Amino acid sequence: MLNFILVQMNQVAAEVAAEAEGITLNFWDLALKGGWIMVPILFLSLVAVFIFGDRYIAILRASKIDTNLMNQIKNYILEGKIDSALALCRSTNKPIARMLEKGITRIGRPLNDVQTTIENVGNLEVSKLEKGLPVLASVAGGAPMIGFLGTVMGMIQAFYDMANAGNNIDVTLLSSGIYQAMVTTVAGLIVGIIAYFGYNILVSRVESVVFKMEASTTDFMDLLNEPAS
């Protein structure tokens, strides 16, 4: 039975190759041959594109830091202008500025308390940047699985059509099921691969922002230690 199916598939491939010069199969026609299973795959692709674009822009904005911000805050604190330092942080819509703002409001308390407060704010900011990343990771793993589900359904359809045909088996009878099997597999893999690479790009970007946040926290804590030294 397996050999028969392979022979039929080879015949379908041969006919397609023979008629390739006269037939042009566009993307839309190919997608339609995948059946209804292409709808959830398309939905997942749109979700992945939206999340990647939204998070990429947000992370890109968060990573752009004014190099003079820390120097200005340092000068204000050394001059005793705490209100000016707070105003500067509040006017800067960046995760690092919000962390420093919280640290400045805790000046005068034990250094461990100040650092803990800054780290807590930093964790909240990182969680905001990572919003949607678990969903993107789910798309990377789920899209290929849905594609494989379409593959199984297509092969079941091909076997069903073959069983109902009896002795009148035609090559074109199996084409719809085989088309669905192959198209859904390719579509699921394409969406999954793109989502996978997009997820890793965003994770690496977030790690870069976290590194900058940690560096700024260290600089701020060193600044608080200077008067006591």
N, C-alpha and C positions, 0 to 999 in steps of 0.2 A: 504493500500500500504506500509506504514511504517513497519507494522508488518511482511509483506511478505519479505521485504528487510532484516529485522533483522533475520528472520528465515533462509534466504539464507546465510547470513553471518555466522550464527551459524553452518550451515551445512558445509560451507567452512572450518571453524575453526576445526570442528570435523574431517573432512577428512584429514586436515593437521596434526592434532594430531595423527590420526590413522596411517599415513604414515611416521611419523617423524623418526621412527626407520630405515627406508630404504632410506630416502632422506636427503642429506646434502646440505643446501643452503649456499653457501659462500657469502662473502661480495660483490664481483663483480656481481654475479647473482642477488643479492638483489637490488643493486644499479640500474642495468639495468631495473628492473621492475618498477622503479620510473619514467621512461620515460625521455623525453628531459628536463623536468623541473629540473632534477638533475644537468644539466650542469651549470646553473647560481649558484646553491647552492654550487657546487664544486668550482667554480671560487671565490665565496665569502669566502669560507674556506681557499683557498690559499692566498687571499688578507689579511685575518685576521692573518694567521700564519706569513706572511712576515712582516706586520706592527708590530706585537707584538715582533718578534725576533729583528727587526731593532731598534725599540724604546727601548726595554729592554736593549740591549747592550749599546746604546747611553746614556741612563739615568744612567746605572750602572757605566759607565766611568766618567760621570759628578759628580756622588756622591762620588767618591774616591778622597778625598782631603788630601794633605799633611798637617799634623798638625803643622808642623814647618813653613809653608808658611807665615802665618800672623806674626809670631815672627820675621822671617827674614826681612819682609817688614818693620815692626816696627823699627827694629834696623837700617836699611838703612835710613829710614826717619829721625830718631832722630839724626843720624850722618850726615845728610845732603846729603847723597848719593842717590839723586833722580834718576839718570840714572841707578844705580845698581838695584834699586827697580823696575824700568820700565823693565829692561832687565830680571829680575826674573819673572815678570808677563808674559812677552811675550814668555818666554821659557816654560811656564806652560799652556798647552792646556786644560784649564778648564773654565767654565762659571764664577766662582768666581774670577779667575785671571784676566779675561778680564774686569770684573766690577771694580776691584781694580786698574787695569791699567788706566782706564778712570778717576777714582777718583784722582789718583796720578797726572795725567796731568792737573787736575784742582786745584791743591794745590796753595793757595794764593788768590783764589777767595772766595766770601762769602760762608759760610758753606751750606746754603740752596741750592745754585747753585751746589755745589759739590754733595750733597745728591741727588738732582733731576737728575743729570747726571748719577750717579750710578744706580738709580732706573730705568731710561730709558733703560740703557744697560741690567739691570736685566730682564726687561720685554721682551726685544728682545731675550735674552737667553732662557727664559722660553717658549716663542713661538716656538723656534727651537726644544726644547725638546718635546713639545706637537704636533709637526708635525705628521699628520697621525691619531691622536687620534679621531678626528671627523669622519673619515672614518671608523675606528674600531667600533665606537658607532653606525654608520649607519648599519654596518654589523650585529651587535647584535640585532638591531630592524628589519632589512630588511629580514634576512634569514628565521626567522619563518614565516613572511608574505608570502614569496615566497613558503615556504613549505605548508602553508594553501591554497595558490592558486592551488598548485598541488593536494591537497585534494579535492577541489571543482571540478577541472577538472576530477579527477579520478571518483568521484561520478556521474558527468554528463555522462562520458563514460559508466559507469555501467548502468545507467538509459536508455541511448541510445541503448545499446546492448540488454537490456531487452525488450525495446519497439519494436525493430526490430525482436526479436525472436518470438513474438506472444505467442502462446500456447506452443511452444517448448523451454521453458526456462530451461537451464541447469545451474547447480551450477558453472561449470568451465567457463561459459560465463561471469559471473560477476567477476571472480577472477582477471583479468587484471586490471580492473578499481579500484577494492578495494585495490589491491596491490599498485597501483600508489598512491591512497589516503593515505594509511598508511605509505608507505616508504618515501614519500616526507615530510610528517608531521614530522616524526622522524628525518630525515636528517636536515630539517630546524631548528628544535629545538636544535639539538646537536650543530650545527654551531653557532646558536644564543647564547646559554648558554656559550659555550667556549669563544666566542668573548666578551660577557658581563663580565665574570670574568677577562679575559685578560685586558679589558679596565680599570676596577677598580684597578687592580694590578698596571698598569702603572700610573694611576692618583695618587695613594698613593705614588708611587716612586717619581713622580714629586714634590708632596707636601713636601716630605722629603728633596729634593734638594733645594726647595725654602726656607725652614726653615734654611738650612745651609747658603744660600746666604744672607738671612736677618741678621743672626747672624754675618757673616763676615762684612756686611755693618755697623752694629752697632759698632763692634770693630774698624773699620777704622775711623768712625766719632769720636769715643771717643779718638782715637789716635791724630786726628787733634785738638781736644779740649785741649789736655794735655799741650802744650806749653803756652796756654793762661791762664791756671789755676794757 
